[in-house]
């Protein structure tokens, strides 16, 4: 039975130490109900009960990030996908225009072109 008390005491001591450290390192804006020094005193004066109260009443839970401000992966962002589609359309349009220019150049072989060595003067 002594072993059970010893193990229980070690677990309780670890829980109290964890609660004191967590309280001491918590940001002021996340501490509720009492100031941090009073919470630390409460945890030390009422060891188990104070630690339980700290985790249930004293420490504010992390706020969830609203979906509008949440960062999403680029492939989930509609604006990014729209930009990609516009860029693909521009590149396709440029490719088509280059093909048309090449076809026009091929259709008129008699024109003088300075970049062609076989151009007639």
ChimeraX attribute file (.defattr): number of C-alpha atoms within 10 A of each C-alpha:
attribute: neighborCount
match mode: 1-to-1
recipient: residues
	/A:1	5
	/A:2	7
	/A:3	8
	/A:4	9
	/A:5	10
	/A:6	11
	/A:7	11
	/A:8	12
	/A:9	12
	/A:10	12
	/A:11	12
	/A:12	15
	/A:13	14
	/A:14	12
	/A:15	16
	/A:16	22
	/A:17	16
	/A:18	13
	/A:19	24
	/A:20	23
	/A:21	12
	/A:22	16
	/A:23	23
	/A:24	14
	/A:25	10
	/A:26	14
	/A:27	12
	/A:28	12
	/A:29	8
	/A:30	13
	/A:31	18
	/A:32	14
	/A:33	12
	/A:34	14
	/A:35	11
	/A:36	21
	/A:37	11
	/A:38	11
	/A:39	24
	/A:40	23
	/A:41	13
	/A:42	19
	/A:43	22
	/A:44	17
	/A:45	12
	/A:46	14
	/A:47	19
	/A:48	17
	/A:49	13
	/A:50	21
	/A:51	27
	/A:52	16
	/A:53	16
	/A:54	25
	/A:55	14
	/A:56	11
	/A:57	14
	/A:58	20
	/A:59	22
	/A:60	16
	/A:61	11
	/A:62	7
	/A:63	7
	/A:64	7
	/A:65	9
	/A:66	8
	/A:67	8
	/A:68	7
	/A:69	7
	/A:70	9
	/A:71	11
	/A:72	10
	/A:73	8
	/A:74	10
	/A:75	10
	/A:76	10
	/A:77	11
	/A:78	10
	/A:79	11
	/A:80	13
	/A:81	13
	/A:82	11
	/A:83	11
	/A:84	13
	/A:85	12
	/A:86	12
	/A:87	12
	/A:88	12
	/A:89	12
	/A:90	12
	/A:91	12
	/A:92	12
	/A:93	12
	/A:94	12
	/A:95	12
	/A:96	12
	/A:97	12
	/A:98	12
	/A:99	12
	/A:100	12
	/A:101	12
	/A:102	11
	/A:103	11
	/A:104	11
	/A:105	13
	/A:106	10
	/A:107	10
	/A:108	9
	/A:109	11
	/A:110	10
	/A:111	11
	/A:112	13
	/A:113	13
	/A:114	10
	/A:115	7
	/A:116	8
	/A:117	8
	/A:118	9
	/A:119	12
	/A:120	11
	/A:121	7
